[in-house]
Amino acid sequence: MDTTLVLEPPLPADACVIWLHGLGADRFDFQPVAEALQRSLGSTRFVLPQAPTRAVSINGGYQMPSWYDILAMSPARAINREQLEQSAQQVIDIIEAQRDAGVDPSRIFLAGFSQGGAVVLHTGFLRWQGPLGGVLALSTYAPTFSDQAQLSDLQRAIPVLCLHGNQDGVVLPSMGRAAHDWLQSHEVTVKWQEYPMGHEVLPEEIRDIGNWLAARL
């Protein structure tokens, strides 16, 4: 059963934002944010997929919505790579469906908060081989970025906005900054934006996201 939440714009859709929630949340988590952004981006469809419910090792095996299992927190996150690849494929399937529905991939954006952000960074730069409008990385990190990876010209052309709270105790700012620096070292146009917050989202941040999207649409 497809549990994806699709928010259709008031005008015919010619752009799309695919937005992934964080660990333990659901597809409705960012619905108010997507609706607020959509009011100023009149022809942009928002697609909010749902992570499967599965056991999460760091939470004592408790079942919750999760894009992949986190096996250990330190020194770096140890993750179930196979489950991450399955989640990336779920995003690719949505990109291809939007493309087949008439949306140019250069007007398709990936956004993700926390664990969802890790999935969209992995998808955009290590899995997807076509153009994209950009990637929004909110309070997140990139567990799969390594020095060995080579980016294609199309991947290097994908702009990224990294947004992070400077008081984030869940995904440390240094983890987000490491993802930013990796992208920068691979010649990706990437911007770092910090906010006086923890592991959350601020209205100021949503405004900045709206401006960033509007400038590319």
C-alpha positions in Angstrom: 0.0 0.0 0.0 1.4 3.4 -1.0 1.3 5.7 2.0 2.9 8.7 0.2 1.3 12.1 0.9 1.0 14.2 -2.2 0.1 17.9 -2.0 -1.1 19.2 -5.4 -0.5 22.9 -6.1 -3.3 25.3 -7.1 -1.7 25.7 -10.6 -0.7 22.8 -12.9 2.5 21.3 -11.4 5.7 22.0 -13.3 8.1 21.5 -10.3 8.2 19.0 -7.4 9.8 18.8 -3.9 10.2 15.3 -2.5 10.5 15.8 1.3 11.6 13.0 3.7 10.8 13.1 7.4 13.1 12.2 10.3 13.5 9.1 12.5 10.3 8.3 14.4 8.2 10.9 12.6 5.8 10.3 9.6 4.8 11.8 6.3 2.5 14.4 8.0 5.4 15.8 10.0 6.3 18.4 7.4 2.8 18.8 5.9 2.3 22.3 7.5 5.8 23.4 6.2 5.1 22.1 2.7 1.7 23.8 2.6 3.2 27.1 3.7 6.0 26.9 1.1 3.4 25.8 -1.6 1.5 29.1 -1.1 4.4 31.0 -2.4 5.5 28.4 -5.0 2.1 28.2 -6.9 3.0 25.4 -9.4 5.1 23.2 -7.1 3.9 19.7 -6.1 5.1 18.4 -2.7 5.5 14.7 -2.2 6.0 13.4 1.3 6.8 9.7 1.5 6.5 7.5 4.5 9.4 5.5 6.0 8.6 1.8 6.8 8.2 0.9 10.5 11.1 -1.2 11.6 13.2 -2.0 14.7 15.8 0.6 15.5 18.8 -0.9 17.3 19.9 2.3 19.1 16.4 2.6 20.6 16.5 -0.8 22.1 14.9 -2.5 19.0 11.8 -0.4 19.4 9.7 -0.3 16.2 9.3 3.1 14.6 9.2 4.8 11.2 12.8 4.6 10.0 14.6 5.0 6.7 17.3 2.6 7.9 18.4 1.0 11.2 21.0 2.8 13.2 23.2 0.2 14.8 25.5 2.5 16.9 25.9 6.2 17.5 29.6 6.6 17.8 32.2 7.4 16.8 30.2 7.8 13.5 26.8 6.4 13.0 26.9 2.7 12.1 23.9 2.0 9.8 22.2 -0.7 7.9 23.4 0.1 4.4 21.0 -2.2 2.6 18.0 -0.5 4.2 19.4 2.9 3.2 19.7 1.7 -0.4 16.1 0.6 -0.3 15.0 4.0 0.9 17.1 5.7 -1.8 15.4 3.5 -4.4 12.1 4.6 -3.0 13.1 8.2 -3.7 14.4 7.4 -7.2 11.1 5.7 -7.9 9.3 9.0 -7.0 11.7 11.1 -9.1 11.0 8.8 -12.1 7.3 8.9 -11.5 7.3 12.7 -11.4 9.5 12.8 -14.5 7.1 10.5 -16.3 4.2 12.7 -15.2 5.8 15.6 -17.1 8.0 17.4 -14.5 11.5 18.2 -15.8 14.0 16.5 -13.4 15.9 19.8 -13.3 12.8 21.1 -11.4 12.7 18.3 -9.0 14.2 19.0 -5.5 15.0 16.5 -2.7 14.6 17.6 0.9 15.1 15.7 4.1 15.3 16.3 7.8 17.8 14.4 10.0 17.7 10.7 8.9 15.6 11.7 5.8 18.4 14.2 4.9 21.0 11.4 5.0 18.8 9.5 2.5 18.4 12.4 0.1 22.1 13.3 0.2 23.0 9.6 -0.6 20.3 9.5 -3.3 21.3 12.8 -5.0 25.0 12.3 -5.0 25.7 8.5 -5.0 22.7 6.9 -6.6 20.7 9.2 -9.0 22.5 9.7 -12.3 20.3 12.5 -13.8 19.8 16.2 -13.3 18.1 17.6 -10.2 16.9 21.1 -9.2 18.7 20.9 -5.8 19.0 19.2 -2.4 17.9 20.7 0.9 19.7 19.0 3.8 18.1 19.9 7.2 19.8 19.1 10.5 21.4 16.1 8.9 24.7 14.2 8.0 26.0 12.0 5.3 27.0 8.6 6.5 27.9 7.3 3.0 30.1 10.1 1.7 33.7 8.9 1.4 36.9 10.0 -0.2 36.6 7.3 -2.9 33.4 8.6 -4.4 33.6 10.4 -7.8 30.8 12.7 -8.8 29.5 13.0 -12.4 29.2 16.4 -14.1 25.4 16.2 -13.5 25.9 15.5 -9.8 28.3 18.3 -9.4 25.7 20.6 -10.9 23.2 19.9 -8.2 23.1 22.9 -5.7 22.7 22.1 -2.0 21.5 24.1 1.0 22.7 22.7 4.3 20.7 24.1 7.3 21.6 23.2 10.9 21.0 24.3 14.5 24.1 25.4 16.3 22.7 23.8 19.5 21.8 20.4 17.9 22.7 17.6 20.3 21.2 14.9 18.2 23.0 15.4 14.9 26.0 17.5 15.9 26.7 20.6 13.8 30.2 19.1 13.0 28.5 16.1 11.3 26.4 18.4 9.1 29.5 20.6 8.4 31.5 17.4 7.3 28.8 16.7 4.7 29.0 20.3 3.5 32.8 20.2 3.3 32.8 17.0 1.4 30.4 18.4 -1.2 32.5 21.6 -1.4 35.6 19.5 -2.0 33.8 17.8 -4.8 33.0 21.1 -6.6 29.4 21.1 -5.6 27.7 24.6 -5.1 26.8 24.2 -1.5 25.8 26.8 1.2 25.9 26.4 5.0 23.3 28.1 7.1 23.2 28.0 10.9 20.4 28.8 13.3 20.1 29.4 17.1 18.2 26.1 17.6 18.5 22.4 18.6 17.3 19.5 16.5 14.2 21.3 15.1 13.0 23.7 12.5 12.5 27.4 12.8 10.1 29.8 10.9 13.2 31.8 9.8 14.7 28.6 8.3 11.5 27.9 6.4 11.6 31.4 5.0 15.2 30.9 3.8 14.2 27.6 2.2 11.3 29.3 0.4 13.6 32.0 -0.9 16.2 29.4 -2.0 13.6 27.4 -3.9 12.0 30.5 -5.4 15.4 31.6 -6.8 15.8 28.2 -8.6 12.2 28.1 -9.9 
